[in-house]
Amino acid sequence: MEKSIEEKNISWQAAHALVESVVEAAIEMDVKVNVAVVDSGGHLAAFLRMPGSAFHSVDIAINKAYTAASFGLPTSGWQPVADSMSALSQNGLFKTERLVPCGGGLAIEDDGQRIGGIGVSGASEQEDEQLAQLALDTLNKN
């Protein structure tokens, strides 16, 4: 029996590159956001709050990243999941602390293994998710 397993985690360099990519794209889109990257254990690896972004979006961005890293599901993908559940199960799930079921959070993978999550908050759900996806696309090209 093995006593431990080896897990991949996002590097600090990749985490910071993701944050930088989101902020550069947000400036071009003329939106102000908060962006968070967590590692595979849900621990904060990088964060930036653009001046002028909503204060409440700080925690929302962090929790979107946490939700995406935890489940491996885009945070915008919760509606079909909820639709397949009983009302009692939905009630319990959506009362779970730190679960954010709205767009803007994506899992970060490397060679098919989840290594973290990215969360963006402050613009519309669609813009938040677009910014997160643009950053992942940029990271994956390098």
C-alpha positions as CSV (number, residue, x, y, z in Angstrom):
1,M,0.0,0.0,0.0
2,E,1.3,3.4,-1.0
3,K,1.3,6.0,1.8
4,S,1.4,9.0,-0.5
5,I,0.8,10.1,-4.0
6,E,2.5,12.7,-6.2
7,E,0.3,15.6,-7.4
8,K,1.0,18.3,-9.9
9,N,0.4,21.9,-9.0
10,I,0.4,25.1,-10.9
11,S,3.7,26.9,-10.7
12,W,3.9,30.4,-9.3
13,Q,5.1,31.5,-12.7
14,A,2.1,30.1,-14.5
15,A,-0.3,31.5,-11.9
16,H,1.2,35.0,-12.3
17,A,1.1,34.7,-16.1
18,L,-2.6,33.9,-16.0
19,V,-3.3,36.9,-13.8
20,E,-1.3,39.2,-16.1
21,S,-3.1,37.8,-19.2
22,V,-6.5,38.5,-17.6
23,V,-5.7,42.0,-16.6
24,E,-4.2,42.8,-20.1
25,A,-7.4,41.5,-21.8
26,A,-9.7,43.3,-19.2
27,I,-8.0,46.6,-20.0
28,E,-8.6,46.0,-23.7
29,M,-12.3,45.2,-22.9
30,D,-12.5,48.3,-20.7
31,V,-13.7,46.3,-17.6
32,K,-12.3,46.2,-14.1
33,V,-12.0,42.7,-12.5
34,N,-10.5,40.7,-9.8
35,V,-8.6,37.6,-10.8
36,A,-7.6,34.7,-8.7
37,V,-5.6,31.5,-9.3
38,V,-5.6,28.6,-6.9
39,D,-3.5,25.5,-6.9
40,S,-4.8,21.9,-7.0
41,G,-5.6,22.0,-3.2
42,G,-7.5,25.3,-3.5
43,H,-4.8,27.4,-2.0
44,L,-4.4,30.9,-3.4
45,A,-1.4,31.0,-5.8
46,A,-1.9,34.5,-7.4
47,F,-4.4,37.3,-7.1
48,L,-4.9,40.8,-8.5
49,R,-7.6,43.4,-7.9
50,M,-7.8,46.0,-10.6
51,P,-8.4,49.5,-9.1
52,G,-12.0,50.3,-9.4
53,S,-13.3,46.7,-9.3
54,A,-16.0,45.8,-6.9
55,F,-14.9,44.8,-3.4
56,H,-17.3,41.9,-3.2
57,S,-15.8,40.5,-6.3
58,V,-12.5,39.8,-4.5
59,D,-14.0,36.8,-2.6
60,I,-16.2,35.8,-5.6
61,A,-13.1,35.5,-7.9
62,I,-11.2,33.5,-5.3
63,N,-14.2,31.2,-4.7
64,K,-14.9,30.8,-8.5
65,A,-11.3,29.5,-8.8
66,Y,-11.7,27.3,-5.7
67,T,-15.0,25.9,-7.1
68,A,-13.5,25.2,-10.6
69,A,-10.4,23.5,-9.0
70,S,-12.5,21.5,-6.7
71,F,-15.0,20.0,-9.2
72,G,-13.1,20.4,-12.5
73,L,-16.3,21.9,-13.9
74,P,-16.6,25.4,-15.4
75,T,-18.5,27.5,-12.8
76,S,-21.0,28.4,-15.6
77,G,-21.8,24.7,-16.0
78,W,-23.8,24.2,-12.8
79,Q,-27.3,24.8,-14.3
80,P,-27.5,21.4,-16.0
81,V,-26.1,19.7,-12.9
82,A,-28.7,21.4,-10.7
83,D,-31.5,20.5,-13.2
84,S,-30.5,16.8,-12.8
85,M,-30.8,16.9,-9.0
86,S,-33.7,16.7,-6.5
87,A,-34.7,19.9,-4.8
88,L,-33.3,18.6,-1.6
89,S,-29.9,17.9,-3.1
90,Q,-29.9,21.3,-4.8
91,N,-30.7,23.0,-1.6
92,G,-27.8,21.2,0.2
93,L,-25.3,21.7,-2.6
94,F,-25.9,25.3,-3.2
95,K,-25.6,26.1,0.5
96,T,-22.1,24.7,0.4
97,E,-19.6,27.3,1.6
98,R,-17.4,28.8,-1.2
99,L,-19.4,27.1,-4.1
100,V,-20.0,29.7,-6.8
101,P,-22.2,28.5,-9.6
102,C,-21.9,31.4,-12.0
103,G,-19.6,32.0,-14.9
104,G,-16.0,33.0,-14.6
105,G,-14.3,30.0,-13.0
106,L,-12.3,27.4,-15.0
107,A,-10.2,24.4,-14.0
108,I,-6.5,24.6,-15.0
109,E,-5.1,21.3,-16.4
110,D,-1.7,20.0,-17.5
111,D,-1.5,16.7,-19.4
112,G,-5.1,15.9,-18.3
113,Q,-4.4,16.5,-14.6
114,R,-6.1,19.3,-12.7
115,I,-3.4,21.6,-11.3
116,G,-5.6,24.5,-10.2
117,G,-8.3,26.9,-11.0
118,I,-8.8,30.4,-12.2
119,G,-11.6,32.8,-11.2
120,V,-12.5,36.2,-12.6
121,S,-15.2,38.5,-11.2
122,G,-16.3,42.0,-11.8
123,A,-17.6,42.1,-15.3
124,S,-20.6,40.1,-16.7
125,E,-20.5,36.3,-16.2
126,Q,-19.8,35.9,-19.9
127,E,-17.0,38.4,-19.9
128,D,-15.5,36.9,-16.7
129,E,-15.5,33.5,-18.3
130,Q,-14.1,34.9,-21.6
131,L,-11.3,36.5,-19.8
132,A,-10.4,33.3,-17.9
133,Q,-10.5,31.3,-21.1
134,L,-8.3,33.8,-23.0
135,A,-5.7,33.5,-20.2
136,L,-5.8,29.7,-20.3
137,D,-5.5,29.7,-24.1
138,T,-2.5,32.0,-23.8
139,L,-0.9,29.8,-21.2
140,N,-1.5,26.7,-23.2
141,K,0.2,28.2,-26.3
142,N,3.4,28.7,-24.4
